[in-house]
Amino acid sequence: MWSIMAQGQSSIRERQDTSLKEPRRYKVIIHNDDFTTMEFVVMILEQVFFLNEESANALMLKVHHADKAVVGIYTYDIAVSKVRKATNMARECGFPLRITVEPEES
């Protein structure tokens, strides 16, 4: 019985395109404002973006002098999640901190 079923089946299999692409990546950008304290920005950079104290201070100063800076580059879901968390923390403390997400140029 198995031999009859095997004869009826085709031995040709279609190839499926299994090439995978890297997911698009997104820049998280923190913007300078005149109200959010430098200490709060450093805290956000340490707690949400996991920068060490030295890197967080350096990036905070870069934002302060250049009006904005890239905090990190992530997949879309992670970028949006980090922005949401940092923005919520800022609002809870009464700061207007602005953090945005932009597609990374390919």
Biopython code that builds the backbone (N, CA, C, O; Angstrom):
import numpy as np
from Bio.PDB.StructureBuilder import StructureBuilder

atoms = [
    (1, "MET", "N", (0.818, -1.176, 0.000)),
    (1, "MET", "CA", (0.000, 0.000, 0.000)),
    (1, "MET", "C", (0.871, 1.253, 0.000)),
    (1, "MET", "O", (0.554, 2.217, -0.697)),
    (2, "TRP", "N", (1.955, 1.261, 0.761)),
    (2, "TRP", "CA", (2.839, 2.424, 0.798)),
    (2, "TRP", "C", (3.485, 2.663, -0.562)),
    (2, "TRP", "O", (3.691, 3.813, -0.950)),
    (3, "SER", "N", (3.800, 1.619, -1.277)),
    (3, "SER", "CA", (4.458, 1.788, -2.574)),
    (3, "SER", "C", (3.526, 2.457, -3.577)),
    (3, "SER", "O", (3.990, 3.193, -4.448)),
    (4, "ILE", "N", (2.224, 2.216, -3.472)),
    (4, "ILE", "CA", (1.266, 2.848, -4.376)),
    (4, "ILE", "C", (1.194, 4.339, -4.077)),
    (4, "ILE", "O", (1.155, 5.147, -5.005)),
    (5, "MET", "N", (1.174, 4.720, -2.812)),
    (5, "MET", "CA", (1.105, 6.122, -2.433)),
    (5, "MET", "C", (2.389, 6.835, -2.847)),
    (5, "MET", "O", (2.345, 7.977, -3.304)),
    (6, "ALA", "N", (3.515, 6.177, -2.690)),
    (6, "ALA", "CA", (4.787, 6.795, -3.025)),
    (6, "ALA", "C", (4.875, 7.032, -4.527)),
    (6, "ALA", "O", (5.453, 8.032, -4.954)),
    (7, "GLN", "N", (4.322, 6.147, -5.330)),
    (7, "GLN", "CA", (4.379, 6.319, -6.775)),
    (7, "GLN", "C", (3.531, 7.511, -7.217)),
    (7, "GLN", "O", (3.866, 8.176, -8.198)),
    (8, "GLY", "N", (2.461, 7.782, -6.521)),
    (8, "GLY", "CA", (1.574, 8.870, -6.897)),
    (8, "GLY", "C", (2.106, 10.240, -6.485)),
    (8, "GLY", "O", (1.632, 11.257, -6.991)),
    (9, "GLN", "N", (3.066, 10.283, -5.591)),
    (9, "GLN", "CA", (3.598, 11.554, -5.124)),
    (9, "GLN", "C", (4.730, 12.025, -6.029)),
    (9, "GLN", "O", (5.493, 11.216, -6.558)),
    (10, "SER", "N", (4.825, 13.285, -6.194)),
    (10, "SER", "CA", (5.870, 13.861, -7.025)),
    (10, "SER", "C", (7.176, 13.914, -6.242)),
    (10, "SER", "O", (7.181, 14.173, -5.038)),
    (11, "SER", "N", (8.261, 13.670, -6.926)),
    (11, "SER", "CA", (9.564, 13.742, -6.270)),
    (11, "SER", "C", (10.186, 15.129, -6.421)),
    (11, "SER", "O", (11.299, 15.373, -5.954)),
    (12, "ILE", "N", (9.464, 16.028, -7.073)),
    (12, "ILE", "CA", (9.973, 17.387, -7.260)),
    (12, "ILE", "C", (9.408, 18.278, -6.158)),
    (12, "ILE", "O", (8.199, 18.320, -5.930)),
    (13, "ARG", "N", (10.290, 18.974, -5.495)),
    (13, "ARG", "CA", (9.860, 19.909, -4.454)),
    (13, "ARG", "C", (10.170, 21.323, -4.917)),
    (13, "ARG", "O", (11.206, 21.584, -5.528)),
    (14, "GLU", "N", (9.252, 22.224, -4.613)),
    (14, "GLU", "CA", (9.498, 23.619, -4.950)),
    (14, "GLU", "C", (10.444, 24.214, -3.929)),
    (14, "GLU", "O", (10.376, 23.903, -2.739)),
    (15, "ARG", "N", (11.321, 25.069, -4.406)),
    (15, "ARG", "CA", (12.218, 25.766, -3.498)),
    (15, "ARG", "C", (11.521, 27.002, -2.969)),
    (15, "ARG", "O", (10.857, 27.731, -3.706)),
    (16, "GLN", "N", (11.682, 27.217, -1.699)),
    (16, "GLN", "CA", (11.144, 28.417, -1.092)),
    (16, "GLN", "C", (12.296, 29.370, -0.832)),
    (16, "GLN", "O", (13.390, 28.954, -0.451)),
    (17, "ASP", "N", (12.036, 30.656, -1.045)),
    (17, "ASP", "CA", (13.052, 31.656, -0.778)),
    (17, "ASP", "C", (13.187, 31.801, 0.730)),
    (17, "ASP", "O", (12.287, 32.305, 1.402)),
    (18, "THR", "N", (14.304, 31.360, 1.244)),
    (18, "THR", "CA", (14.510, 31.400, 2.694)),
    (18, "THR", "C", (15.519, 32.472, 3.092)),
    (18, "THR", "O", (15.997, 32.489, 4.227)),
    (19, "SER", "N", (15.842, 33.366, 2.158)),
    (19, "SER", "CA", (16.785, 34.417, 2.523)),
    (19, "SER", "C", (16.112, 35.376, 3.505)),
    (19, "SER", "O", (15.012, 35.871, 3.264)),
    (20, "LEU", "N", (16.788, 35.616, 4.592)),
    (20, "LEU", "CA", (16.249, 36.485, 5.625)),
    (20, "LEU", "C", (16.969, 37.821, 5.578)),
    (20, "LEU", "O", (18.175, 37.883, 5.342)),
    (21, "LYS", "N", (16.219, 38.880, 5.804)),
    (21, "LYS", "CA", (16.809, 40.212, 5.843)),
    (21, "LYS", "C", (16.908, 40.661, 7.295)),
    (21, "LYS", "O", (16.085, 40.298, 8.136)),
    (22, "GLU", "N", (17.936, 41.460, 7.565)),
    (22, "GLU", "CA", (18.036, 42.084, 8.882)),
    (22, "GLU", "C", (16.830, 42.986, 9.055)),
    (22, "GLU", "O", (16.447, 43.674, 8.108)),
    (23, "PRO", "N", (16.217, 43.007, 10.235)),
    (23, "PRO", "CA", (15.108, 43.945, 10.432)),
    (23, "PRO", "C", (15.628, 45.381, 10.366)),
    (23, "PRO", "O", (16.767, 45.666, 10.736)),
    (24, "ARG", "N", (14.775, 46.262, 9.892)),
    (24, "ARG", "CA", (15.157, 47.673, 9.817)),
    (24, "ARG", "C", (15.449, 48.174, 11.222)),
    (24, "ARG", "O", (14.816, 47.750, 12.189)),
    (25, "ARG", "N", (16.407, 49.074, 11.323)),
    (25, "ARG", "CA", (16.795, 49.584, 12.635)),
    (25, "ARG", "C", (16.416, 51.056, 12.738)),
    (25, "ARG", "O", (16.306, 51.768, 11.740)),
    (26, "TYR", "N", (16.223, 51.484, 13.984)),
    (26, "TYR", "CA", (15.725, 52.830, 14.251)),
    (26, "TYR", "C", (16.598, 53.534, 15.278)),
    (26, "TYR", "O", (17.028, 52.944, 16.270)),
    (27, "LYS", "N", (16.849, 54.817, 15.010)),
    (27, "LYS", "CA", (17.633, 55.643, 15.923)),
    (27, "LYS", "C", (16.704, 56.232, 16.975)),
    (27, "LYS", "O", (15.615, 56.713, 16.660)),
    (28, "VAL", "N", (17.143, 56.188, 18.218)),
    (28, "VAL", "CA", (16.439, 56.872, 19.296)),
    (28, "VAL", "C", (17.220, 58.159, 19.542)),
    (28, "VAL", "O", (18.416, 58.135, 19.833)),
    (29, "ILE", "N", (16.511, 59.287, 19.418)),
    (29, "ILE", "CA", (17.150, 60.595, 19.522)),
    (29, "ILE", "C", (16.579, 61.351, 20.710)),
    (29, "ILE", "O", (15.364, 61.471, 20.861)),
    (30, "ILE", "N", (17.466, 61.855, 21.545)),
    (30, "ILE", "CA", (17.051, 62.654, 22.696)),
    (30, "ILE", "C", (17.307, 64.124, 22.353)),
    (30, "ILE", "O", (18.355, 64.473, 21.809)),
    (31, "HIS", "N", (16.340, 64.970, 22.677)),
    (31, "HIS", "CA", (16.395, 66.390, 22.324)),
    (31, "HIS", "C", (16.603, 67.251, 23.571)),
    (31, "HIS", "O", (16.117, 66.928, 24.655)),
    (32, "ASN", "N", (17.321, 68.329, 23.397)),
    (32, "ASN", "CA", (17.580, 69.267, 24.486)),
    (32, "ASN", "C", (16.347, 70.141, 24.732)),
    (32, "ASN", "O", (15.606, 70.467, 23.804)),
    (33, "ASP", "N", (16.145, 70.509, 25.983)),
    (33, "ASP", "CA", (15.132, 71.507, 26.318)),
    (33, "ASP", "C", (15.655, 72.316, 27.503)),
    (33, "ASP", "O", (16.668, 71.966, 28.108)),
    (34, "ASP", "N", (14.965, 73.380, 27.820)),
    (34, "ASP", "CA", (15.436, 74.272, 28.885)),
    (34, "ASP", "C", (14.889, 73.916, 30.268)),
    (34, "ASP", "O", (15.142, 74.638, 31.233)),
    (35, "PHE", "N", (14.148, 72.822, 30.377)),
    (35, "PHE", "CA", (13.475, 72.508, 31.636)),
    (35, "PHE", "C", (13.926, 71.197, 32.270)),
    (35, "PHE", "O", (14.018, 71.106, 33.494)),
    (36, "THR", "N", (14.207, 70.188, 31.462)),
    (36, "THR", "CA", (14.627, 68.894, 32.005)),
    (36, "THR", "C", (16.042, 69.026, 32.552)),
    (36, "THR", "O", (16.942, 69.509, 31.866)),
    (37, "THR", "N", (16.226, 68.594, 33.790)),
    (37, "THR", "CA", (17.541, 68.741, 34.411)),
    (37, "THR", "C", (18.551, 67.765, 33.815)),
    (37, "THR", "O", (18.197, 66.693, 33.323)),
    (38, "MET", "N", (19.805, 68.166, 33.873)),
    (38, "MET", "CA", (20.885, 67.313, 33.376)),
    (38, "MET", "C", (20.940, 66.013, 34.170)),
    (38, "MET", "O", (21.190, 64.945, 33.611)),
    (39, "GLU", "N", (20.704, 66.110, 35.479)),
    (39, "GLU", "CA", (20.736, 64.914, 36.334)),
    (39, "GLU", "C", (19.649, 63.917, 35.924)),
    (39, "GLU", "O", (19.871, 62.707, 35.927)),
    (40, "PHE", "N", (18.471, 64.442, 35.571)),
    (40, "PHE", "CA", (17.384, 63.551, 35.154)),
    (40, "PHE", "C", (17.728, 62.868, 33.835)),
    (40, "PHE", "O", (17.473, 61.675, 33.668)),
    (41, "VAL", "N", (18.299, 63.610, 32.906)),
    (41, "VAL", "CA", (18.696, 63.024, 31.619)),
    (41, "VAL", "C", (19.712, 61.907, 31.835)),
    (41, "VAL", "O", (19.610, 60.841, 31.227)),
    (42, "VAL", "N", (20.690, 62.155, 32.702)),
    (42, "VAL", "CA", (21.693, 61.121, 33.005)),
    (42, "VAL", "C", (21.014, 59.893, 33.608)),
    (42, "VAL", "O", (21.344, 58.763, 33.249)),
    (43, "MET", "N", (20.069, 60.110, 34.519)),
    (43, "MET", "CA", (19.357, 58.986, 35.128)),
    (43, "MET", "C", (18.612, 58.162, 34.066)),
    (43, "MET", "O", (18.655, 56.932, 34.091)),
    (44, "ILE", "N", (17.932, 58.842, 33.138)),
    (44, "ILE", "CA", (17.218, 58.151, 32.057)),
    (44, "ILE", "C", (18.194, 57.338, 31.209)),
    (44, "ILE", "O", (17.926, 56.185, 30.870)),
    (45, "LEU", "N", (19.315, 57.946, 30.875)),
    (45, "LEU", "CA", (20.306, 57.260, 30.047)),
    (45, "LEU", "C", (20.864, 56.030, 30.749)),
    (45, "LEU", "O", (21.163, 55.028, 30.099)),
    (46, "GLU", "N", (21.006, 56.096, 32.055)),
    (46, "GLU", "CA", (21.508, 54.944, 32.810)),
    (46, "GLU", "C", (20.432, 53.881, 33.001)),
    (46, "GLU", "O", (20.692, 52.697, 32.788)),
    (47, "GLN", "N", (19.233, 54.283, 33.398)),
    (47, "GLN", "CA", (18.196, 53.319, 33.771)),
    (47, "GLN", "C", (17.436, 52.732, 32.579)),
    (47, "GLN", "O", (17.051, 51.563, 32.611)),
    (48, "VAL", "N", (17.219, 53.519, 31.542)),
    (48, "VAL", "CA", (16.435, 53.036, 30.395)),
    (48, "VAL", "C", (17.332, 52.533, 29.276)),
    (48, "VAL", "O", (17.032, 51.525, 28.637)),
    (49, "PHE", "N", (18.439, 53.240, 29.038)),
    (49, "PHE", "CA", (19.305, 52.889, 27.914)),
    (49, "PHE", "C", (20.575, 52.159, 28.355)),
    (49, "PHE", "O", (21.416, 51.813, 27.526)),
    (50, "PHE", "N", (20.708, 51.927, 29.664)),
    (50, "PHE", "CA", (21.785, 51.123, 30.246)),
    (50, "PHE", "C", (23.188, 51.618, 29.917)),
    (50, "PHE", "O", (24.104, 50.821, 29.715)),
    (51, "LEU", "N", (23.350, 52.946, 29.864)),
    (51, "LEU", "CA", (24.685, 53.510, 29.701)),
    (51, "LEU", "C", (25.349, 53.597, 31.072)),
    (51, "LEU", "O", (24.676, 53.770, 32.089)),
    (52, "ASN", "N", (26.679, 53.475, 31.089)),
    (52, "ASN", "CA", (27.367, 53.666, 32.369)),
    (52, "ASN", "C", (27.417, 55.161, 32.673)),
    (52, "ASN", "O", (27.110, 55.980, 31.807)),
    (53, "GLU", "N", (27.793, 55.514, 33.874)),
    (53, "GLU", "CA", (27.741, 56.910, 34.310)),
    (53, "GLU", "C", (28.569, 57.828, 33.419)),
    (53, "GLU", "O", (28.125, 58.920, 33.067)),
    (54, "GLU", "N", (29.758, 57.391, 33.059)),
    (54, "GLU", "CA", (30.634, 58.218, 32.220)),
    (54, "GLU", "C", (30.015, 58.454, 30.837)),
    (54, "GLU", "O", (30.002, 59.583, 30.346)),
    (55, "SER", "N", (29.513, 57.403, 30.221)),
    (55, "SER", "CA", (28.889, 57.536, 28.893)),
    (55, "SER", "C", (27.620, 58.374, 28.958)),
    (55, "SER", "O", (27.356, 59.177, 28.063)),
    (56, "ALA", "N", (26.834, 58.190, 30.016)),
    (56, "ALA", "CA", (25.596, 58.950, 30.182)),
    (56, "ALA", "C", (25.895, 60.441, 30.329)),
    (56, "ALA", "O", (25.218, 61.272, 29.724)),
    (57, "ASN", "N", (26.899, 60.780, 31.125)),
    (57, "ASN", "CA", (27.283, 62.189, 31.292)),
    (57, "ASN", "C", (27.793, 62.784, 29.982)),
    (57, "ASN", "O", (27.451, 63.916, 29.639)),
    (58, "ALA", "N", (28.605, 62.029, 29.253)),
    (58, "ALA", "CA", (29.136, 62.520, 27.976)),
    (58, "ALA", "C", (28.007, 62.752, 26.968)),
    (58, "ALA", "O", (28.004, 63.760, 26.261)),
    (59, "LEU", "N", (27.058, 61.831, 26.902)),
    (59, "LEU", "CA", (25.942, 61.984, 25.960)),
    (59, "LEU", "C", (25.036, 63.138, 26.373)),
    (59, "LEU", "O", (24.551, 63.879, 25.518)),
    (60, "MET", "N", (24.805, 63.296, 27.664)),
    (60, "MET", "CA", (23.985, 64.409, 28.151)),
    (60, "MET", "C", (24.619, 65.739, 27.744)),
    (60, "MET", "O", (23.913, 66.653, 27.317)),
    (61, "LEU", "N", (25.930, 65.857, 27.870)),
    (61, "LEU", "CA", (26.619, 67.094, 27.474)),
    (61, "LEU", "C", (26.551, 67.302, 25.961)),
    (61, "LEU", "O", (26.432, 68.434, 25.492)),
    (62, "LYS", "N", (26.626, 66.222, 25.209)),
    (62, "LYS", "CA", (26.498, 66.325, 23.749)),
    (62, "LYS", "C", (25.116, 66.867, 23.381)),
    (62, "LYS", "O", (24.998, 67.742, 22.523)),
    (63, "VAL", "N", (24.070, 66.347, 24.031)),
    (63, "VAL", "CA", (22.702, 66.826, 23.793)),
    (63, "VAL", "C", (22.605, 68.301, 24.177)),
    (63, "VAL", "O", (22.004, 69.097, 23.456)),
    (64, "HIS", "N", (23.188, 68.653, 25.293)),
    (64, "HIS", "CA", (23.138, 70.033, 25.791)),
    (64, "HIS", "C", (23.770, 71.018, 24.798)),
    (64, "HIS", "O", (23.264, 72.124, 24.608)),
    (65, "HIS", "N", (24.867, 70.613, 24.174)),
    (65, "HIS", "CA", (25.585, 71.509, 23.264)),
    (65, "HIS", "C", (25.095, 71.425, 21.819)),
    (65, "HIS", "O", (25.151, 72.419, 21.094)),
    (66, "ALA", "N", (24.618, 70.265, 21.392)),
    (66, "ALA", "CA", (24.233, 70.079, 19.983)),
    (66, "ALA", "C", (22.719, 70.055, 19.779)),
    (66, "ALA", "O", (22.259, 69.878, 18.651)),
    (67, "ASP", "N", (21.942, 70.228, 20.834)),
    (67, "ASP", "CA", (20.471, 70.213, 20.810)),
    (67, "ASP", "C", (19.837, 68.834, 20.657)),
    (67, "ASP", "O", (18.659, 68.666, 20.971)),
    (68, "LYS", "N", (20.583, 67.858, 20.189)),
    (68, "LYS", "CA", (20.064, 66.488, 20.139)),
    (68, "LYS", "C", (21.216, 65.529, 19.900)),
    (68, "LYS", "O", (22.295, 65.924, 19.461)),
    (69, "ALA", "N", (20.966, 64.255, 20.199)),
    (69, "ALA", "CA", (21.981, 63.221, 19.971)),
    (69, "ALA", "C", (21.300, 61.866, 19.889)),
    (69, "ALA", "O", (20.230, 61.660, 20.463)),
    (70, "VAL", "N", (21.923, 60.956, 19.177)),
    (70, "VAL", "CA", (21.425, 59.588, 19.080)),
    (70, "VAL", "C", (21.824, 58.844, 20.351)),
    (70, "VAL", "O", (22.999, 58.782, 20.713)),
    (71, "VAL", "N", (20.826, 58.286, 21.011)),
    (71, "VAL", "CA", (21.063, 57.522, 22.240)),
    (71, "VAL", "C", (21.457, 56.094, 21.899)),
    (71, "VAL", "O", (22.326, 55.510, 22.547)),
    (72, "GLY", "N", (20.816, 55.532, 20.879)),
    (72, "GLY", "CA", (21.098, 54.169, 20.476)),
    (72, "GLY", "C", (20.332, 53.827, 19.217)),
    (72, "GLY", "O", (19.487, 54.596, 18.759)),
    (73, "ILE", "N", (20.635, 52.661, 18.659)),
    (73, "ILE", "CA", (19.968, 52.181, 17.453)),
    (73, "ILE", "C", (19.442, 50.789, 17.763)),
    (73, "ILE", "O", (20.180, 49.909, 18.205)),
    (74, "TYR", "N", (18.136, 50.609, 17.520)),
    (74, "TYR", "CA", (17.441, 49.392, 17.938)),
    (74, "TYR", "C", (16.460, 48.945, 16.859)),
    (74, "TYR", "O", (16.219, 49.657, 15.884)),
    (75, "THR", "N", (15.902, 47.759, 17.053)),
    (75, "THR", "CA", (14.764, 47.365, 16.230)),
    (75, "THR", "C", (13.593, 48.261, 16.628)),
    (75, "THR", "O", (13.619, 48.889, 17.686)),
    (76, "TYR", "N", (12.576, 48.318, 15.785)),
    (76, "TYR", "CA", (11.473, 49.250, 16.006)),
    (76, "TYR", "C", (10.809, 49.049, 17.364)),
    (76, "TYR", "O", (10.615, 50.012, 18.107)),
    (77, "ASP", "N", (10.459, 47.811, 17.695)),
    (77, "ASP", "CA", (9.743, 47.545, 18.949)),
    (77, "ASP", "C", (10.548, 47.969, 20.174)),
    (77, "ASP", "O", (10.001, 48.548, 21.112)),
    (78, "ILE", "N", (11.826, 47.685, 20.162)),
    (78, "ILE", "CA", (12.665, 48.054, 21.304)),
    (78, "ILE", "C", (12.819, 49.569, 21.380)),
    (78, "ILE", "O", (12.762, 50.147, 22.466)),
    (79, "ALA", "N", (13.014, 50.213, 20.232)),
    (79, "ALA", "CA", (13.149, 51.681, 20.215)),
    (79, "ALA", "C", (11.901, 52.342, 20.781)),
    (79, "ALA", "O", (11.995, 53.225, 21.634)),
    (80, "VAL", "N", (10.747, 51.922, 20.313)),
    (80, "VAL", "CA", (9.482, 52.521, 20.766)),
    (80, "VAL", "C", (9.261, 52.242, 22.251)),
    (80, "VAL", "O", (8.796, 53.115, 22.983)),
    (81, "SER", "N", (9.586, 51.051, 22.691)),
    (81, "SER", "CA", (9.415, 50.692, 24.096)),
    (81, "SER", "C", (10.291, 51.564, 25.004)),
    (81, "SER", "O", (9.830, 52.042, 26.040)),
    (82, "LYS", "N", (11.548, 51.769, 24.613)),
    (82, "LYS", "CA", (12.452, 52.596, 25.411)),
    (82, "LYS", "C", (11.989, 54.050, 25.425)),
    (82, "LYS", "O", (12.043, 54.707, 26.465)),
    (83, "VAL", "N", (11.539, 54.553, 24.289)),
    (83, "VAL", "CA", (11.050, 55.937, 24.225)),
    (83, "VAL", "C", (9.826, 56.095, 25.117)),
    (83, "VAL", "O", (9.713, 57.075, 25.854)),
    (84, "ARG", "N", (8.928, 55.149, 25.051)),
    (84, "ARG", "CA", (7.707, 55.210, 25.875)),
    (84, "ARG", "C", (8.064, 55.200, 27.362)),
    (84, "ARG", "O", (7.517, 55.982, 28.139)),
    (85, "LYS", "N", (8.972, 54.321, 27.752)),
    (85, "LYS", "CA", (9.354, 54.226, 29.161)),
    (85, "LYS", "C", (10.011, 55.519, 29.639)),
    (85, "LYS", "O", (9.667, 56.037, 30.702)),
    (86, "ALA", "N", (10.958, 56.041, 28.853)),
    (86, "ALA", "CA", (11.661, 57.273, 29.237)),
    (86, "ALA", "C", (10.703, 58.459, 29.281)),
    (86, "ALA", "O", (10.780, 59.284, 30.192)),
    (87, "THR", "N", (9.804, 58.550, 28.308)),
    (87, "THR", "CA", (8.838, 59.652, 28.261)),
    (87, "THR", "C", (7.895, 59.587, 29.455)),
    (87, "THR", "O", (7.591, 60.613, 30.064)),
    (88, "ASN", "N", (7.431, 58.392, 29.792)),
    (88, "ASN", "CA", (6.551, 58.237, 30.956)),
    (88, "ASN", "C", (7.265, 58.650, 32.242)),
    (88, "ASN", "O", (6.674, 59.320, 33.089)),
    (89, "MET", "N", (8.521, 58.258, 32.393)),
    (89, "MET", "CA", (9.280, 58.639, 33.575)),
    (89, "MET", "C", (9.424, 60.165, 33.645)),
    (89, "MET", "O", (9.297, 60.763, 34.714)),
    (90, "ALA", "N", (9.688, 60.781, 32.493)),
    (90, "ALA", "CA", (9.848, 62.242, 32.458)),
    (90, "ALA", "C", (8.548, 62.940, 32.842)),
    (90, "ALA", "O", (8.565, 63.894, 33.620)),
    (91, "ARG", "N", (7.431, 62.477, 32.308)),
    (91, "ARG", "CA", (6.144, 63.119, 32.609)),
    (91, "ARG", "C", (5.782, 62.963, 34.088)),
    (91, "ARG", "O", (5.242, 63.881, 34.705)),
    (92, "GLU", "N", (6.085, 61.791, 34.643)),
    (92, "GLU", "CA", (5.800, 61.562, 36.057)),
    (92, "GLU", "C", (6.587, 62.535, 36.943)),
    (92, "GLU", "O", (6.142, 62.881, 38.037)),
    (93, "CYS", "N", (7.748, 62.969, 36.468)),
    (93, "CYS", "CA", (8.576, 63.912, 37.235)),
    (93, "CYS", "C", (8.352, 65.361, 36.787)),
    (93, "CYS", "O", (9.018, 66.271, 37.279)),
    (94, "GLY", "N", (7.418, 65.575, 35.859)),
    (94, "GLY", "CA", (7.083, 66.925, 35.421)),
    (94, "GLY", "C", (8.029, 67.526, 34.394)),
    (94, "GLY", "O", (8.076, 68.747, 34.241)),
    (95, "PHE", "N", (8.793, 66.682, 33.680)),
    (95, "PHE", "CA", (9.726, 67.183, 32.669)),
    (95, "PHE", "C", (9.162, 66.987, 31.265)),
    (95, "PHE", "O", (8.494, 65.988, 30.995)),
    (96, "PRO", "N", (9.434, 67.952, 30.360)),
    (96, "PRO", "CA", (8.943, 67.840, 28.987)),
    (96, "PRO", "C", (9.929, 67.132, 28.048)),
    (96, "PRO", "O", (9.882, 67.341, 26.836)),
    (97, "LEU", "N", (10.803, 66.313, 28.586)),
    (97, "LEU", "CA", (11.834, 65.645, 27.792)),
    (97, "LEU", "C", (11.240, 65.055, 26.515)),
    (97, "LEU", "O", (10.215, 64.373, 26.549)),
    (98, "ARG", "N", (11.898, 65.327, 25.392)),
    (98, "ARG", "CA", (11.427, 64.825, 24.096)),
    (98, "ARG", "C", (12.434, 63.816, 23.560)),
    (98, "ARG", "O", (13.620, 64.114, 23.420)),
    (99, "ILE", "N", (11.944, 62.629, 23.265)),
    (99, "ILE", "CA", (12.763, 61.570, 22.687)),
    (99, "ILE", "C", (12.000, 61.055, 21.480)),
    (99, "ILE", "O", (10.808, 60.762, 21.575)),
    (100, "THR", "N", (12.678, 60.942, 20.345)),
    (100, "THR", "CA", (12.011, 60.524, 19.113)),
    (100, "THR", "C", (12.684, 59.296, 18.514)),
    (100, "THR", "O", (13.797, 58.927, 18.888)),
    (101, "VAL", "N", (11.974, 58.672, 17.571)),
    (101, "VAL", "CA", (12.464, 57.506, 16.850)),
    (101, "VAL", "C", (12.479, 57.848, 15.370)),
    (101, "VAL", "O", (11.495, 58.361, 14.838)),
    (102, "GLU", "N", (13.591, 57.566, 14.704)),
    (102, "GLU", "CA", (13.715, 57.787, 13.258)),
    (102, "GLU", "C", (14.332, 56.557, 12.626)),
    (102, "GLU", "O", (15.189, 55.916, 13.235)),
    (103, "PRO", "N", (13.912, 56.209, 11.407)),
    (103, "PRO", "CA", (14.566, 55.083, 10.725)),
    (103, "PRO", "C", (16.044, 55.389, 10.481)),
    (103, "PRO", "O", (16.420, 56.517, 10.163)),
    (104, "GLU", "N", (16.862, 54.363, 10.638)),
    (104, "GLU", "CA", (18.279, 54.526, 10.345)),
    (104, "GLU", "C", (18.450, 54.536, 8.834)),
    (104, "GLU", "O", (17.810, 53.753, 8.132)),
    (105, "GLU", "N", (19.304, 55.412, 8.329)),
    (105, "GLU", "CA", (19.546, 55.440, 6.894)),
    (105, "GLU", "C", (20.301, 54.166, 6.510)),
    (105, "GLU", "O", (21.226, 53.737, 7.201)),
    (106, "SER", "N", (19.880, 53.573, 5.385)),
    (106, "SER", "CA", (20.563, 52.339, 4.985)),
    (106, "SER", "C", (21.687, 52.593, 4.035)),
    (106, "SER", "O", (22.358, 51.653, 3.608)),
]
sb = StructureBuilder()
sb.init_structure("model")
sb.init_model(0)
sb.init_chain("A")
sb.init_seg("    ")
for serial, (resi, resn, name, xyz) in enumerate(atoms, 1):
    if name == "N":
        sb.init_residue(resn, " ", resi, " ")
    sb.init_atom(name, np.array(xyz, "f"), 0.0, 1.0, " ", f" {name:<3s}", serial, name[0])
structure = sb.get_structure()
